[in-house]
């Protein structure tokens, strides 16, 4: 009897898998034929909404379609009952990055105290919120801060970022500007890190500054106070 049950269960699982595969194949085929300019589809998966499928393209871009690929929807899927933005949740997962996978060679480091705790932050020199964050961060001891210059606000952000990156003491030039309004002196060097940071940020959906990454991979967009930073650092085992 158990053998029969196991066999039937295996057959059912196989049938369901084949049905899912066929459904995904239909969606891929129809969308490719109907929208030839659509980028290559990375993944097709069901959503909690009956009849609606997620279509992932370009690594971490999400669209939605019906079972036949007749319609393509761009926008956020909201779970109204639970008040959850399912699209935002999914995008956060797709763009998650382990702390040790951050391109730290393109950052400079500021160490306070024993430096045992750590965080990374993407900042634009012309970002007022970043300046406020740096003033608060100065109150935190025993921390290593990896700073990624991220000139996305326009104006002279690229120039200021280059001058900071090319300074003899990057950390001092940065903090002098962010906390004391001391303009970094003009400097020249190979500053490809700035372009790489911008490209990495776009890929990881870093759309504003500051954006903070803690050692557990968690991300906090926007400036937070010293008390919240201290709390997060204490919660994480580095």
Secondary structure as the mmCIF struct_conf table of DSSP 4:
data_model
#
loop_
_struct_conf.conf_type_id
_struct_conf.id
_struct_conf.beg_label_comp_id
_struct_conf.beg_label_asym_id
_struct_conf.beg_label_seq_id
_struct_conf.end_label_comp_id
_struct_conf.end_label_asym_id
_struct_conf.end_label_seq_id
HELX_RH_AL_P HELX_RH_AL_P1 UNK A 2 UNK A 34
TURN_TY1_P TURN_TY1_P1 UNK A 36 UNK A 37
BEND BEND1 UNK A 38 UNK A 38
HELX_LH_PP_P HELX_LH_PP_P1 UNK A 39 UNK A 40
STRN STRN1 UNK A 41 UNK A 46
BEND BEND2 UNK A 48 UNK A 49
TURN_TY1_P TURN_TY1_P2 UNK A 50 UNK A 51
STRN STRN2 UNK A 53 UNK A 57
TURN_TY1_P TURN_TY1_P3 UNK A 58 UNK A 60
STRN STRN3 UNK A 61 UNK A 65
TURN_TY1_P TURN_TY1_P4 UNK A 67 UNK A 68
BEND BEND3 UNK A 69 UNK A 69
STRN STRN4 UNK A 72 UNK A 73
BEND BEND4 UNK A 75 UNK A 75
STRN STRN5 UNK A 78 UNK A 79
TURN_TY1_P TURN_TY1_P5 UNK A 80 UNK A 83
STRN STRN6 UNK A 84 UNK A 85
HELX_RH_AL_P HELX_RH_AL_P2 UNK A 86 UNK A 94
TURN_TY1_P TURN_TY1_P6 UNK A 95 UNK A 95
HELX_RH_3T_P HELX_RH_3T_P1 UNK A 99 UNK A 101
BEND BEND5 UNK A 102 UNK A 102
HELX_RH_3T_P HELX_RH_3T_P2 UNK A 104 UNK A 106
BEND BEND6 UNK A 107 UNK A 107
STRN STRN7 UNK A 108 UNK A 112
TURN_TY1_P TURN_TY1_P7 UNK A 113 UNK A 114
STRN STRN8 UNK A 117 UNK A 123
TURN_TY1_P TURN_TY1_P8 UNK A 125 UNK A 126
HELX_RH_AL_P HELX_RH_AL_P3 UNK A 128 UNK A 137
TURN_TY1_P TURN_TY1_P9 UNK A 138 UNK A 139
BEND BEND7 UNK A 142 UNK A 142
STRN STRN9 UNK A 143 UNK A 149
BEND BEND8 UNK A 153 UNK A 153
TURN_TY1_P TURN_TY1_P10 UNK A 155 UNK A 156
HELX_RH_AL_P HELX_RH_AL_P4 UNK A 157 UNK A 165
TURN_TY1_P TURN_TY1_P11 UNK A 166 UNK A 166
BEND BEND9 UNK A 167 UNK A 169
HELX_RH_AL_P HELX_RH_AL_P5 UNK A 170 UNK A 180
HELX_LH_PP_P HELX_LH_PP_P2 UNK A 183 UNK A 186
BEND BEND10 UNK A 189 UNK A 189
HELX_RH_AL_P HELX_RH_AL_P6 UNK A 192 UNK A 203
TURN_TY1_P TURN_TY1_P12 UNK A 204 UNK A 205
BEND BEND11 UNK A 208 UNK A 209
STRN STRN10 UNK A 211 UNK A 214
TURN_TY1_P TURN_TY1_P13 UNK A 215 UNK A 216
BEND BEND12 UNK A 217 UNK A 217
STRN STRN11 UNK A 219 UNK A 221
BEND BEND13 UNK A 222 UNK A 222
HELX_RH_AL_P HELX_RH_AL_P7 UNK A 226 UNK A 235
BEND BEND14 UNK A 236 UNK A 236
#
